[in-house]
Amino acid sequence: MTQSSLIIPAPPVVALPIEGSDQRFPVRRIYCIGRNYGKHVKEMGGDPREQPPIFFMKPADAAVPDGGAIAYPPGTKNLHHEIELVIALKSGGADVAPSAALDLAYGYAAGVDLTRRDLQNEAKDRGQPWDASKGFDASAPIGPIRPAHLCTALGGAITLSVNGEVRQDGLLADMIWDPAAIIAAVSRLWRLEAGDLIFTGTPDGVGPLVRGDEVAGDIAGVGSVRFRIA
């Protein structure tokens, strides 16, 4: 199919920077996992022993490169930050074994799952889906993707600060499900493909953002993400 045969122009491909390269990483889908750090499960009122991680999605164009301003989204009075390790896939498959899962990873990045917490809480109370609370415009700022062979660790510190004040301070090693287990679990529900991103959950310390806040997220051995709420 050619561009001229389309009734409207095809939307542009969302593509993210790759650390140390002029090339960019095209985004196909964004999968997200919730309830993957025990302390965060507890701060949200759950029991990590009884509540395994859950999955949800964001649209591909929710991903935005870091370093710029993100508009405070409409429809909420309680926008929250959630710093997360992001896995970028170079290949895919279905029913992937955990032992082979990391072979699918092109690299990793620091990302923030922005959340309309008030809408999420209302959806939980009513047994409704989380789409409006998670999948809105510019809800997935992501730092440069670092190729896997350059990532020095996948168990170190994961932190987020707002206006220089540390809000979230955890360890990737505290994940309930590690990256290999997450990739394998997602592949049992959807067929993964090259270009997919997977957000892997957030440690405790999530909290509100307001207009003017400067947000800085860092993951040891992986990279950083920076943005401002406009």
Sequence and secondary structure as in RCSB ss.txt:
>XXXX:A:sequence
MTQSSLIIPAPPVVALPIEGSDQRFPVRRIYCIGRNYGKHVKEMGGDPREQPPIFFMKPADAAVPDGGAIAYPPG
TKNLHHEIELVIALKSGGADVAPSAALDLAYGYAAGVDLTRRDLQNEAKDRGQPWDASKGFDASAPIGPIRPAHL
CTALGGAITLSVNGEVRQDGLLADMIWDPAAIIAAVSRLWRLEAGDLIFTGTPDGVGPLVRGDEVAGDIAGVGSV
RFRIA
>XXXX:A:secstr
  GGGSSS      EEEBTT S EEE   EEEEES BHHHHHHTT  TTT   EEEEE GGGEEESSSEE   TT
 S EEE EEEEEEESS BSS  HHHHGGGEEEEEEEE  EEHHHHHHHHHHT  SHHHHSSTT EEE  BEEGGG
   SSSEEEEEETTEEEEEEEGGGBSS HHHHHHHHHTTS B TT EEE    S  EEE TT EEEEEETTTEEE
EEEE 
